[in-house]
């Protein structure tokens, strides 16, 4: 059974992402993404509640007016540190953020890496089906190549998530 803290993190994520949509043709509610990331973790056998809560909250600092301090105040230091660890610095150029994701993947904690793997898995599953609005096929393919570089630096974190990602990479002839 889900704890009250877990349910509050889900509710908070839903509220913060309520006006956001994915870039797919249907404009899927963004909150579906964070729920999918959390579900990927549960399906991979992850029971660590802080990791699951951080998965639900992994984009609130990056994509809303929420700060790491807000997350800490509401959900504690453990969850906040995980959210901070998986949050890109939006003050940097996009190319630098993407480069740092590759580099930092090898240095991150296992718990943060679980969230990163589950996040990449959901993004790639979506990208297999939908080309985001405004993306060319070349940009889509570049995302798969970049995501594989990130995932390669996360190896040894969770066999099931990595196997599911490898199935996608294999379909794209990236293995």
LOKEVO-905776 format. One record per residue: x, y, z of N, C-alpha, C in turn. Coordinates in pm, whole numbers, padded with zeros to 5 digits, always signed. Each point is the difference from the previous one (the first is absolute). Last residue first. Layout:
XYZXYZXYZ/...
This chain:
+02325-00120-03093+00079-00092+00084+00106-00069-00083/-00342+00307-00165+00100+00075+00077+00080-00091+00093/-00408-00042-00325+00134-00038-00046+00111+00077+00069/-00484-00004+00096+00052+00117-00071+00140-00027-00056/-00223-00328+00258-00096+00031-00107+00048+00118-00084/+00246-00107+00384+00017-00104-00101-00092+00024-00119/-00042+00275+00381+00122+00032-00075+00025-00101-00111/-00361-00085+00288-00026+00120-00082+00122+00033-00084/+00048-00342+00309-00094-00044-00104-00032+00117-00095/+00258+00091+00382+00078-00066-00106-00090-00053-00111/-00200+00183+00386+00063+00106-00081+00078-00062-00116/-00182-00295+00310-00108+00064-00076+00054+00113-00088/+00304-00212+00290-00044-00095-00103-00110+00063-00087/+00146+00240+00378+00102+00001-00106-00038-00094-00114/-00272+00007+00383-00012+00127-00073+00098+00005-00115/+00031-00378+00281-00126+00002-00075-00016+00130-00080/+00384-00057+00289+00001-00088-00116-00128+00010-00083/+00244+00374+00304-00118-00086+00011-00013-00080-00129/+00409+00243+00109-00093+00056+00098-00121-00091+00021/+00384-00032-00319+00022-00063+00130-00093+00049+00108/+00101+00328-00409+00001-00147+00000+00034-00054+00139/-00028+00464-00187-00084-00042+00113-00001-00152+00017/+00215+00241-00361+00068+00042+00124-00080-00032+00126/-00179-00093-00430+00125-00077+00009+00079+00037+00126/-00392+00245-00110-00030-00132+00057+00128-00083+00014/+00035+00418-00217-00034+00018+00142-00018-00137+00065/+00063-00002-00459+00124+00041+00066-00023+00020+00151/-00373-00090-00270+00082-00121+00017+00132+00035+00069/-00285+00353-00118-00055-00075+00113+00081-00128+00024/+00106+00261-00381+00040+00066+00125-00048-00079+00122/-00142-00152-00420+00145-00018+00011+00050+00061+00131/-00455+00065-00108+00026-00140+00031+00149-00025+00022/-00125+00427-00148-00041-00021+00139+00025-00145+00042/+00070+00121-00450+00107+00052+00086-00033-00019+00147/-00331-00103-00318+00107-00102+00001+00116+00044+00089/-00346+00308-00063-00052-00116+00072+00108-00107+00011/+00086+00372-00267+00006+00037+00142-00047-00116+00087/-00040-00055-00463+00141+00005+00038+00015+00032+00149/-00424+00017-00202+00040-00139+00023+00146-00006+00043/-00246+00448+00124+00026-00072-00124+00034-00145+00034/-00314+00356+00298+00123-00078-00013+00009-00060-00140/-00378+00261+00182+00114+00082-00038+00131-00074-00016/-00366-00231+00292-00033+00113-00084+00126+00083-00027/+00076-00514+00116-00048+00123+00064-00024+00112-00101/-00054-00521-00099+00102+00101-00023-00052+00129+00062/-00134-00528+00131-00034+00137-00036+00123+00084-00027/+00027-00472+00108-00136+00009-00053-00029+00138-00058/+00416-00103+00213-00017-00106-00101-00134+00015-00072/+00103+00279+00370+00064+00044-00124-00009-00105-00110/-00157-00100+00438-00085+00101-00062+00055+00041-00136/+00259-00287+00257-00123-00070-00040-00093+00097-00073/+00383+00182+00192+00029-00075-00124-00120-00080-00048/-00030+00243+00411+00019+00092-00112+00023-00075-00132/-00031-00252+00400-00129+00058-00038+00015+00094-00119/+00395-00187+00171-00085-00104-00054-00135+00057-00043/+00304+00279+00226+00042-00023-00139-00092-00105-00065/-00070+00075+00454-00036+00120-00077+00035-00019-00147/+00136-00327+00307-00146-00008-00018-00051+00119-00082/+00458-00005+00116-00031-00110-00091-00149-00007-00029/+00144+00314+00319+00044+00038-00134-00032-00109-00102/-00083-00087+00455-00096+00098-00052+00037+00039-00142/+00300-00278+00225-00125-00072-00023-00104+00093-00063/+00404+00187+00146+00012-00068-00129-00123-00084-00033/+00042+00209+00423-00029+00099-00104+00005-00065-00138/+00121-00272+00355-00142+00035+00014-00040+00104-00104/+00456-00132+00038-00082-00105-00060-00147+00039+00004/+00345+00401-00010-00031-00110+00089-00087-00102-00072/+00338+00303-00293-00119+00012+00083-00018-00120+00091/+00338+00079-00356+00036+00047+00134-00118+00000+00098/-00014-00109-00478+00098-00093+00057+00033+00035+00146/-00288+00279-00257-00064-00131+00018+00095-00097+00069/+00123+00446-00148-00043-00018+00138-00066-00134+00027/+00146+00123-00446+00113-00002+00093-00045-00034+00142/-00334+00054-00333+00086-00114-00034+00111-00014+00104/-00277+00372+00035-00076-00121+00034+00083-00125-00030/+00174+00421-00125+00013-00029+00143-00081-00122+00043/-00039+00157-00444+00136-00052+00022+00018-00039+00147/-00398+00215-00116+00001-00136-00054+00137-00065+00021/-00049+00450+00121-00081-00084+00090+00003-00145-00047/+00203+00317-00277+00080-00023+00119-00076-00087+00101/-00225+00138-00388+00107-00092-00037+00088-00034+00120/-00344+00328+00053-00053-00136-00014+00111-00100-00033/+00126+00437+00281-00048-00027-00135-00042-00147-00011/-00024+00219+00487+00100-00040-00100-00066-00019-00136/-00245+00097+00397+00075+00121-00036+00108-00031-00104/-00287-00336+00207-00061+00069-00115+00072+00130-00037/+00143-00473+00241+00014+00142+00026-00047+00076-00123/-00176-00504+00158+00093+00075-00085+00001+00146+00042/-00125-00443+00312-00048+00125-00061+00110+00066-00082/+00018-00402+00293-00047-00030-00136-00048+00124-00075/+00168+00020+00456+00100-00076-00075-00043-00028-00145/-00298+00211+00314+00110+00089-00038+00101-00071-00089/-00345-00256+00186-00053+00090-00103+00110+00094-00049/+00112-00275+00360-00016-00078-00123-00054+00087-00114/+00033+00193+00425+00134-00022-00055-00005-00083-00128/-00404+00077+00237+00051+00123-00062+00138-00021-00061/-00198-00350+00250-00070+00019-00128+00057+00121-00072/+00172-00071+00429+00033-00113-00087-00063+00016-00138/-00098+00316+00351+00133+00014-00059+00033-00110-00100/-00524+00141+00096+00120-00042+00072+00128+00007-00082/-00476+00144-00101+00021-00145-00011+00128-00052+00064/-00166+00475-00005-00122-00080-00010+00024-00150+00013/+00363+00319+00010-00095+00038+00105-00123-00091+00000/+00320-00053-00344+00054-00042+00130-00099+00030+00113/-00101+00153-00432-00012-00146+00005+00049-00051+00136/+00055+00456-00084-00143-00032+00013-00019-00151+00015/+00433+00152-00093-00040+00031+00137-00147-00029+00026/+00172-00031-00434+00042-00116+00077-00037+00021+00147/-00309+00264-00330+00143-00006+00029+00032-00130+00073/-00411+00186-00366+00038-00069+00124+00152+00002+00016/-00294+00156-00375+00058+00101+00090+00044-00059+00135/+00008-00300-00457-00101+00083+00066+00070+00102+00090/+00236-00344-00259-00106+00046-00090-00110+00083+00064/+00406-00198+00223+00044+00035-00135-00108+00073-00080/-00093-00178+00430+00095+00111+00015+00041+00051-00138/-00291-00375+00020-00066+00120+00056+00095+00118+00015/+00068-00479-00168+00003+00117-00089-00059+00127+00061/+00030-00434+00233+00132+00021-00063+00007+00122-00092/-00346-00232+00309+00036+00142+00013+00121+00038-00084/-00171-00449+00027-00119+00081-00027+00034+00148-00006/+00342-00292+00123-00036-00025-00140-00122+00083-00039/+00135-00004+00448+00087+00087-00081-00028-00020-00149/-00224-00284+00299-00049+00137+00015+00082+00096-00086/+00145-00443+00018-00128+00008-00073-00059+00140+00009/+00391-00089+00245+00030-00005-00144-00128+00015-00080/-00044-00034+00464+00061+00129-00035+00033+00005-00149/-00165-00409+00181-00102+00104-00013+00058+00136-00038/+00163-00505-00112+00051+00113+00078-00094+00120-00020/-00017-00432-00230-00096+00024+00108+00040+00118+00088/+00086-00264-00519+00046+00103+00094-00111+00028+00101/+00002-00307-00400+00022-00052+00134+00046+00101+00103/-00144+00050-00473+00137-00050+00006+00037-00046+00141/-00421+00200-00090+00005-00122-00083+00139-00063+00001/-00057+00414+00215-00072-00103+00075+00005-00133-00077/+00183+00373-00216+00080-00039+00115-00066-00112+00079/-00234+00197-00360+00116-00076-00051+00085-00052+00116/-00351+00294+00106-00049-00135-00032+00113-00087-00053/+00091+00455+00071-00018-00069+00128-00045-00145-00023/+00026+00272-00376+00136-00019+00053-00008-00078+00132/-00407+00132-00196+00063-00110-00074+00141-00029+00053/-00226+00372+00173-00064-00122+00048+00061-00121-00070/+00135+00418-00145+00060-00029+00131-00064-00124+00064/-00173+00141-00422+00141-00037-00010+00057-00035+00137/-00440+00173-00039+00006-00141-00039+00145-00048-00006/-00104+00458+00072+00004-00081+00122+00002-00148-00033/-00055+00336-00341+00138-00028+00040+00007-00090+00122/-00399-00008-00372+00034+00070+00124+00139-00041+00050/-00101-00025-00524-00025-00079+00122+00035+00082+00124/-00044+00092-00509+00016+00092+00112-00035-00068+00132/+00014-00184-00465-00123+00006+00080+00009+00102+00113/+00376-00092-00296-00112+00057-00077-00130+00015+00081/+00460+00021+00275-00055-00094-00096-00120+00060-00072/+00286+00181+00366+00012+00055-00135-00053-00096-00106/-00179+00062+00527+00111-00060-00072+00000+00059-00142/-00206+00292+00403-00033-00110-00093+00130-00053-00060/-00202+00328+00454+00103-00042-00095-00046-00119-00082/-00224+00220+00380-00020+00074-00124+00099-00039-00109/+00009-00205+00443-00138-00005-00049-00023+00071-00133/+00392-00102+00323+00007-00027-00145-00137+00013-00067/+00049+00066+00475+00106+00082-00061+00007-00017-00152/-00309-00266+00255-00034+00142+00008+00103+00085-00075/+00081-00460+00039-00116+00023-00087-00038+00148-00001/+00338-00139+00297+00047-00006-00140-00114+00030-00096/-00112-00033+00455+00081+00119-00024+00048+00004-00145/-00228-00385+00145-00092+00114-00008+00076+00129-00032/+00253-00384+00082-00075-00016-00126-00093+00120-00021/+00225-00025+00407+00095+00032-00107-00066-00013-00136/-00251-00123+00376+00020+00146-00002+00099+00040-00108/-00069-00458+00079-00118+00058-00064+00010+00153-00007/+00339-00232+00229+00005-00032-00142-00118+00065-00072/+00005+00035+00465+00105+00082-00060+00011-00024-00150/-00294-00272+00250-00053+00136-00013+00104+00092-00065/+00047-00514-00120-00002+00081+00122-00062+00137-00029/-00108-00484-00253+00076+00125-00010-00014+00079+00130/-00027-00545-00042-00084+00119+00000+00088+00124+00000/
